[in-house]
Amino acid sequence: MKIGVLLSGSGVYDGSEIHEAVFTLLAIAESGNEAVCIGINKEQHHVINHLNGEEQPEKRNMMVEAARIARGEITDINEITPADIDALVIPGGFGNAKSLTNWAFKGSDSQIIPEVKLLVVNMINVGKPIAALCVSPVVVAKAMEDSKVETTMTIGSSKAESPYDIQGFVNGLEAVGVKPTMKLANEIEVDKTNKIVTAPCYMMNTDLITLRNNIANAVNAMIELV
């Protein structure tokens, strides 16, 4: 079975969260399946110095950066259709909220880039499952916003420690038609009707082992929906 892994770059603050991306690839390999890394041949919104959080005066390409994680084995999103993969995972990282969408700047009023919307919508329309990790439920939410599909997803819990405004994300998801649920870093949400699995991951304060297990549980639950 082939499982797509949609990457928005390389690095938590401006691309894909590297730990989450690598643990996703590991979980797919451990399940006996093949990962197909997918990139977008467009400039990312901006470049962040991960030492100090400052924006840098330079430009980077999302697919070129994602190829660092994929070890060069990456396919342009425009060359992928649901017929090519059996499921899709979207690791976290703020490339999802800055480049794939602009949720980080406009919240529920944000836009999603067309090729990402097309892939997500088509996967759901043909009944192929998606696992959205960490902040990436915002990508699925924006893709499905104009549809009549009501999804159930989690982006974490406001009842435990988080570096982010979980309630703010929850309110935003509700505004675009999602039914949010509160889940901790060791829990996942499975929307069996729409075949969407979500996991909080680094949206919550967590450690590497809990993170790895959270992702493995999400990937395995997604595979069960195939």
C-alpha positions, -999 to +999 in steps of 0.1 A: +000+000+000+012+035-008+007+063+017+012+099+007+030+123+031+024+159+023+053+181+033+053+219+034+090+225+039+115+216+066+113+231+101+085+237+126+082+275+123+080+278+085+076+243+071+069+207+082+077+197+118+107+174+113+102+151+142+066+146+132+075+140+095+102+115+104+080+096+129+053+095+102+077+079+078+088+055+105+053+045+113+045+039+077+076+017+072+068-002+104+033-010+091+049-026+061+037+001+037+054+026+013+056+063+019+053+087-010+066+121-001+047+149-018+059+185-021+046+218-035+068+237-060+061+271-046+079+296-023+071+292+014+056+322+031+088+332+048+120+318+063+125+316+101+158+314+119+150+285+142+177+297+167+159+329+176+125+329+158+134+358+136+123+362+100+151+360+075+155+382+044+156+352+020+132+330+000+130+292+000+110+267-021+087+243-002+095+213-023+133+219-022+131+222+016+109+192+020+133+172-001+158+175+028+134+153+049+125+130+020+162+125+011+155+138-024+127+113-031+097+137-034+069+140-059+053+173-071+017+175-058+005+183-093+017+148-104-003+130-076-039+119-078-059+098-053-054+069-078-017+069-069-020+066-031-042+047-007-041+072+021-026+106+030-008+119+061-002+156+067+025+161+094+023+193+115+045+224+114+035+259+107+041+256+070+005+242+071-007+275+086+016+299+067+021+284+033-004+257+025-030+280+041-026+314+057-044+304+089-016+318+111-024+353+098-061+352+090-075+324+111-108+310+099-109+337+071-078+322+056-073+308+021-058+274+010-036+269-020-057+253-048-036+222-054-036+212-018-074+217-016-079+196-047-059+167-033-076+167+001-111+171-014-105+144-039-091+120-013-122+124+009-146+123-021-133+089-032-133+075+004-095+074+010-084+082+045-064+111+057-044+116+089-039+152+099-013+157+127-007+187+150-019+219+133-027+203+100-064+199+107-066+235+096-056+224+061-084+197+060-109+222+074-101+249+048-102+223+020-137+211+031-151+245+041-173+250+011-186+214+011-216+199+030-192+175+048-191+179+085-159+166+099-149+158+134-113+166+143-090+174+172-062+200+174-055+193+211-070+202+244-074+234+264-074+213+296-037+205+295-005+225+289+001+237+253+024+263+238-005+275+216-040+290+220-059+257+216-093+273+223-086+299+196-079+271+171-110+253+183-132+284+178-117+289+143-124+253+133-160+256+145-163+287+124-155+267+092-178+239+100-157+214+119-169+196+151-138+199+173-130+174+200-106+178+229-078+153+229-045+150+249-011+142+235-016+105+239-050+104+222-064+105+187-097+114+171-111+090+144-139+103+122-150+070+107-177+086+086-153+108+067-122+086+072-102+114+089-078+107+118-064+136+138-037+137+166-026+166+187+012+158+186+032+190+193+002+212+197+004+199+232+035+199+256+048+164+250+080+143+248+095+123+219+082+089+230+046+102+235+048+120+202+061+089+184+033+068+199+007+094+191+018+094+154+020+056+152-015+053+166-028+078+141-011+062+112-023+027+122-059+040+127-058+055+093-046+023+077-075+004+093-098+028+075-084+019+041 
